[in-house]
Amino acid sequence: MNKFVLTVAAAMGIATAAQAQTWDMPTPYGDATFHTQNIREFAEDVAEATGGALTIEVHSAGSLFPHGEIKNAVRSGQVPLGEFFLSTLANEDLAFGMDSQPFLATSYDDAEALWAAQKPVIEELLAKQGLKPLFSVAWPAQGLYTNGEIATVDDLAGLRFRAYNPALEQFATLAKAAPVQVEAADIPQAFTTGQVEAMITSPSTGANSKAWDFVDTYTQIDAWVPKNIVVVNQRAFDRLGADVQEAVLAAAAEAETRGWEMSKAEAEAKTAEMKANGMTIAAPSAALTEGLQAIGAQMLDGWKEKAGPEAMAILEAYEAR
């Protein structure tokens, strides 16, 4: 039992076993993914801190709901809480997708500053849907996976390109590639069948999907640092006793801190794993960097034309940091 659990448990006067309840929690990623591992620790912390008054049963790898249905399942009360990729909501409001704007935030320091600017707006937007954010954790910076090194953006033209959110679909289109929607669990099959030929994703997803079986080069373009978010149905949360609510929020704060540290360690470990399995780990050429940044600037200009006041407030706060 870790220190924060002991502190919370001692302060609370834990609820009795007779009040115990179990919450089902869907997540989109497999058990090897550090996000899922972090969430399992979160669930253990909640169970220990509440003396078993609240148990969270984690259903990983989209086994309870597909990724695209998790947010609405929480909103409708089919499940009390769940995890999803934040920028998949960018079609609802551009504020949700800012962490996937190419070359806006490309380091962990940048990503933390962006989340600090995003968080109050995201909380307000989700509150209107009866949802309460509990914590958010970044993925490692996104890199480029291809067969053979990509020297310029022109080399991406015509490639079938995996896309997992609206920003990446637009990015692929501007690079004259063909975007194809593919979930993380389906990446190996998509490459094997020729459904996709290239992708931008994290070292975590690359190593966990054994990218060396279908591509040979990982280029560290550090395009963006996207996040997952864990949300709870506000009504379900409000039905908890005050002591249990306190335990959930304390465990969530611990999970966010722990998850970001796990992400940083993951970036190094998974890149090393890909190299050990024979992949070429390449730095982007100056020409490729210039071309990618030009696409990013074009996308941000277009984003500004469409962004509402909430999203623009995030950008202004982030740029003024």
C-alpha positions as CSV (number, residue, x, y, z in Angstrom):
1,M,0.0,0.0,0.0
2,N,1.6,3.3,-1.0
3,K,1.9,6.4,1.1
4,F,-1.0,8.3,-0.4
5,V,-3.4,5.4,0.2
6,L,-2.4,5.2,3.8
7,T,-2.9,8.9,4.3
8,V,-6.3,8.9,2.6
9,A,-7.5,5.8,4.4
10,A,-6.4,7.1,7.8
11,A,-8.2,10.4,7.2
12,M,-11.5,9.0,5.9
13,G,-13.1,6.6,8.3
14,I,-13.6,4.1,5.5
15,A,-17.1,3.0,4.4
16,T,-18.3,-0.4,5.4
17,A,-18.2,-3.5,3.2
18,A,-22.0,-3.5,3.2
19,Q,-21.9,-0.3,1.0
20,A,-19.4,-1.8,-1.4
21,Q,-20.0,-1.4,-5.2
22,T,-18.1,-2.3,-8.3
23,W,-17.7,0.0,-11.3
24,D,-16.9,-1.3,-14.8
25,M,-14.3,0.7,-16.6
26,P,-13.6,0.3,-20.3
27,T,-10.2,1.2,-21.8
28,P,-9.2,1.0,-25.5
29,Y,-5.6,-0.3,-25.1
30,G,-4.2,-3.7,-24.2
31,D,-2.6,-4.7,-20.9
32,A,0.9,-4.2,-22.2
33,T,0.3,-0.5,-22.7
34,F,1.5,1.7,-19.9
35,H,-1.7,3.7,-19.8
36,T,-3.6,0.5,-19.0
37,Q,-1.0,-0.5,-16.3
38,N,-1.4,3.0,-14.8
39,I,-5.1,2.7,-14.7
40,R,-4.9,-0.7,-13.0
41,E,-2.8,0.9,-10.3
42,F,-5.4,3.7,-10.0
43,A,-8.1,1.0,-9.5
44,E,-6.0,-0.7,-6.9
45,D,-5.4,2.6,-5.1
46,V,-9.1,3.3,-5.0
47,A,-10.0,-0.1,-3.7
48,E,-7.4,0.1,-0.9
49,A,-8.1,3.7,0.1
50,T,-11.9,3.0,0.3
51,G,-11.4,-0.3,2.2
52,G,-13.3,-2.1,-0.7
53,A,-16.2,0.4,-0.7
54,L,-15.5,1.0,-4.3
55,T,-13.9,-1.5,-6.7
56,I,-13.1,-0.6,-10.3
57,E,-13.1,-3.5,-12.7
58,V,-10.8,-2.6,-15.7
59,H,-11.9,-4.0,-19.1
60,S,-8.9,-3.4,-21.4
61,A,-8.3,-3.5,-25.1
62,G,-11.8,-2.4,-26.1
63,S,-13.3,-5.6,-24.7
64,L,-16.4,-3.9,-23.2
65,F,-16.9,-1.1,-25.6
66,P,-15.0,-0.2,-28.8
67,H,-12.8,2.9,-28.4
68,G,-15.2,5.2,-30.3
69,E,-18.1,4.3,-28.0
70,I,-16.4,4.7,-24.6
71,K,-17.1,8.4,-24.1
72,N,-20.8,8.1,-24.9
73,A,-21.1,4.9,-22.8
74,V,-19.9,6.9,-19.8
75,R,-22.1,9.9,-20.7
76,S,-25.2,7.7,-21.0
77,G,-24.5,5.9,-17.7
78,Q,-23.9,2.5,-19.3
79,V,-20.6,2.5,-17.3
80,P,-19.5,5.0,-14.6
81,L,-16.1,5.8,-16.0
82,G,-13.8,5.1,-18.9
83,E,-10.6,6.1,-20.8
84,F,-10.3,7.4,-24.4
85,F,-7.9,9.4,-26.6
86,L,-8.7,13.1,-26.0
87,S,-8.3,14.4,-29.5
88,T,-10.9,12.0,-30.9
89,L,-13.4,14.6,-29.7
90,A,-12.0,17.3,-31.9
91,N,-15.0,17.2,-34.1
92,E,-17.1,18.3,-31.1
93,D,-14.9,21.2,-30.3
94,L,-11.4,22.1,-31.5
95,A,-10.3,22.6,-27.9
96,F,-10.2,18.8,-27.5
97,G,-7.7,18.3,-30.3
98,M,-5.1,20.8,-29.6
99,D,-2.5,18.3,-28.3
100,S,-2.6,16.7,-31.8
101,Q,-1.9,19.9,-33.7
102,P,1.4,19.1,-35.5
103,F,4.4,20.8,-34.0
104,L,2.4,22.9,-31.5
105,A,3.7,21.0,-28.5
106,T,6.5,18.6,-29.2
107,S,8.1,17.9,-25.8
108,Y,6.9,16.9,-22.4
109,D,7.5,20.4,-21.0
110,D,5.4,21.8,-23.9
111,A,2.7,19.2,-23.4
112,E,2.4,19.9,-19.7
113,A,2.1,23.6,-20.4
114,L,-0.6,22.9,-23.0
115,W,-2.5,20.7,-20.6
116,A,-2.4,23.4,-18.0
117,A,-4.0,25.7,-20.5
118,Q,-6.5,23.1,-21.8
119,K,-7.7,21.6,-18.5
120,P,-10.1,24.3,-17.3
121,V,-11.7,24.5,-20.8
122,I,-11.9,20.7,-21.2
123,E,-13.5,20.5,-17.7
124,E,-16.2,23.0,-18.7
125,L,-16.9,21.4,-22.0
126,L,-17.2,17.9,-20.5
127,A,-19.3,19.2,-17.6
128,K,-22.0,20.3,-20.1
129,Q,-22.2,16.6,-21.1
130,G,-22.4,15.3,-17.5
131,L,-18.8,14.2,-17.5
132,K,-16.0,15.0,-15.0
133,P,-12.3,14.6,-16.0
134,L,-10.3,12.6,-13.4
135,F,-6.9,12.6,-15.0
136,S,-5.0,12.8,-18.3
137,V,-1.7,11.2,-19.3
138,A,0.4,11.9,-22.3
139,W,1.8,9.5,-24.8
140,P,5.4,9.8,-25.9
141,A,6.0,12.2,-28.8
142,Q,4.8,10.8,-32.1
143,G,7.2,9.4,-34.7
144,L,7.0,8.2,-38.3
145,Y,7.0,4.5,-39.2
146,T,7.8,3.6,-42.8
147,N,9.6,1.1,-45.0
148,G,12.7,2.9,-45.9
149,E,13.8,6.4,-44.8
150,I,11.6,9.3,-45.7
151,A,13.8,12.1,-46.9
152,T,11.1,14.7,-47.7
153,V,7.4,15.2,-47.3
154,D,7.0,14.3,-51.0
155,D,8.1,10.7,-50.2
156,L,4.8,10.3,-48.3
157,A,2.7,11.1,-51.4
158,G,0.4,8.2,-52.3
159,L,1.1,6.1,-49.2
160,R,-1.9,4.6,-47.3
161,F,-1.5,6.3,-44.0
162,R,-3.0,5.3,-40.7
163,A,-5.1,8.0,-39.1
164,Y,-6.6,7.9,-35.6
165,N,-8.2,11.4,-35.2
166,P,-9.3,14.3,-37.4
167,A,-6.0,16.2,-37.2
168,L,-4.0,13.2,-38.5
169,E,-6.5,12.7,-41.3
170,Q,-5.9,16.3,-42.4
171,F,-2.2,15.9,-41.9
172,A,-2.1,12.8,-44.2
173,T,-4.2,14.6,-46.8
174,L,-1.9,17.6,-46.9
175,A,1.1,15.3,-47.3
176,K,-0.8,13.8,-50.3
177,A,-1.0,10.5,-48.5
178,A,-4.3,8.5,-48.2
179,P,-5.7,8.5,-44.6
180,V,-7.1,5.2,-43.3
181,Q,-8.8,4.9,-39.9
182,V,-7.2,2.0,-38.0
183,E,-7.3,1.4,-34.2
184,A,-4.1,0.5,-32.3
185,A,-5.1,-3.1,-31.8
186,D,-5.6,-3.6,-35.6
187,I,-2.2,-2.1,-36.7
188,P,-0.4,-5.4,-37.4
189,Q,-3.2,-6.8,-39.5
190,A,-3.7,-3.4,-41.4
191,F,0.0,-3.4,-42.4
192,T,0.1,-7.1,-43.2
193,T,-2.9,-6.8,-45.5
194,G,-1.7,-3.6,-47.2
195,Q,-4.5,-1.6,-45.7
196,V,-1.9,0.9,-44.5
197,E,1.8,1.5,-45.4
198,A,2.9,4.2,-43.0
199,M,1.8,5.7,-39.7
200,I,2.6,8.3,-37.1
201,T,2.3,7.0,-33.6
202,S,4.2,6.7,-30.3
203,P,7.1,4.4,-29.6
204,S,4.7,2.6,-27.2
205,T,2.3,1.7,-29.9
206,G,5.0,0.9,-32.3
207,A,6.8,-1.5,-29.9
208,N,3.6,-3.0,-28.5
209,S,2.4,-3.8,-32.1
210,K,5.8,-5.3,-33.0
211,A,6.3,-2.7,-35.8
212,W,9.5,-4.4,-36.8
213,D,7.4,-7.2,-38.3
214,F,6.0,-4.9,-41.0
215,V,8.2,-1.7,-41.2
216,D,11.9,-1.1,-40.9
217,T,12.4,2.6,-40.1
218,Y,11.3,4.8,-37.2
219,T,12.0,8.5,-37.8
220,Q,11.9,10.6,-34.6
221,I,10.0,13.6,-35.9
222,D,8.4,14.4,-32.5
223,A,5.3,15.7,-34.2
224,W,3.0,16.1,-31.2
225,V,2.5,14.7,-27.7
226,P,-1.2,13.6,-27.4
227,K,-3.1,12.5,-24.3
228,N,-5.5,10.0,-23.1
229,I,-8.2,11.2,-20.6
230,V,-10.1,9.3,-17.9
231,V,-13.6,10.7,-17.2
232,V,-16.4,9.8,-14.8
233,N,-20.1,10.2,-15.1
234,Q,-20.9,13.2,-12.9
235,R,-24.1,11.7,-11.5
236,A,-22.4,8.4,-10.6
237,F,-19.6,10.4,-8.9
238,D,-22.1,12.5,-7.0
239,R,-23.8,9.3,-5.6
240,L,-20.6,8.3,-3.9
241,G,-20.1,9.2,-0.3
242,A,-17.8,12.3,0.3
243,D,-15.1,10.1,1.7
244,V,-15.1,7.8,-1.3
245,Q,-15.1,10.8,-3.7
246,E,-12.1,12.1,-1.9
247,A,-10.3,8.8,-2.3
248,V,-11.1,8.7,-6.0
249,L,-9.8,12.2,-6.6
250,A,-6.6,11.6,-4.6
251,A,-6.0,8.4,-6.6
252,A,-6.6,10.2,-9.8
253,A,-4.1,13.0,-8.9
254,E,-1.5,10.3,-8.1
255,A,-2.3,8.5,-11.4
256,E,-1.8,11.6,-13.4
257,T,1.6,12.3,-11.8
258,R,2.7,8.6,-12.1
259,G,1.4,8.3,-15.6
260,W,3.5,11.2,-17.0
261,E,6.6,9.7,-15.4
262,M,5.7,6.3,-16.9
263,S,5.3,8.0,-20.3
264,K,8.8,9.5,-20.2
265,A,10.4,6.2,-19.2
266,E,8.3,4.4,-21.9
267,A,9.6,6.7,-24.7
268,E,13.2,5.6,-24.0
269,A,12.5,2.0,-23.3
270,K,10.2,1.4,-26.4
271,T,12.5,3.2,-28.8
272,A,15.4,1.0,-27.5
273,E,13.2,-2.1,-27.9
274,M,12.5,-1.2,-31.6
275,K,16.2,-0.7,-32.2
276,A,17.0,-4.0,-30.6
277,N,14.6,-5.7,-32.9
278,G,16.4,-4.4,-36.0
279,M,14.6,-1.2,-36.8
280,T,16.5,1.8,-38.0
281,I,16.0,4.7,-35.6
282,A,16.5,7.8,-37.8
283,A,16.7,11.5,-37.1
284,P,14.6,13.6,-39.6
285,S,16.4,15.3,-42.4
286,A,16.4,19.1,-42.5
287,A,14.2,18.9,-45.6
288,L,11.7,16.6,-44.0
289,T,11.5,18.7,-40.8
290,E,11.0,21.8,-42.9
291,G,8.2,20.2,-44.9
292,L,6.5,18.8,-41.9
293,Q,6.6,22.1,-40.0
294,A,5.1,23.8,-43.1
295,I,2.2,21.4,-43.0
296,G,1.8,22.1,-39.2
297,A,1.8,25.8,-39.8
298,Q,-0.8,25.5,-42.5
299,M,-3.0,23.3,-40.2
300,L,-2.7,25.8,-37.4
301,D,-3.7,28.7,-39.6
302,G,-6.8,26.7,-40.7
303,W,-7.5,25.8,-37.1
304,K,-7.5,29.4,-36.0
305,E,-10.1,30.2,-38.6
306,K,-12.5,27.6,-37.2
307,A,-11.7,27.8,-33.5
308,G,-14.2,29.1,-31.0
309,P,-13.4,31.4,-28.2
310,E,-12.7,28.6,-25.7
311,A,-10.1,27.0,-28.0
312,M,-8.5,30.3,-28.9
313,A,-8.2,31.1,-25.1
314,I,-6.2,27.9,-24.7
315,L,-3.9,28.8,-27.5
316,E,-3.3,32.3,-26.2
317,A,-2.7,31.0,-22.7
318,Y,-0.2,28.4,-24.0
319,E,1.7,30.8,-26.2
320,A,1.9,33.4,-23.4
321,R,3.4,30.9,-20.9
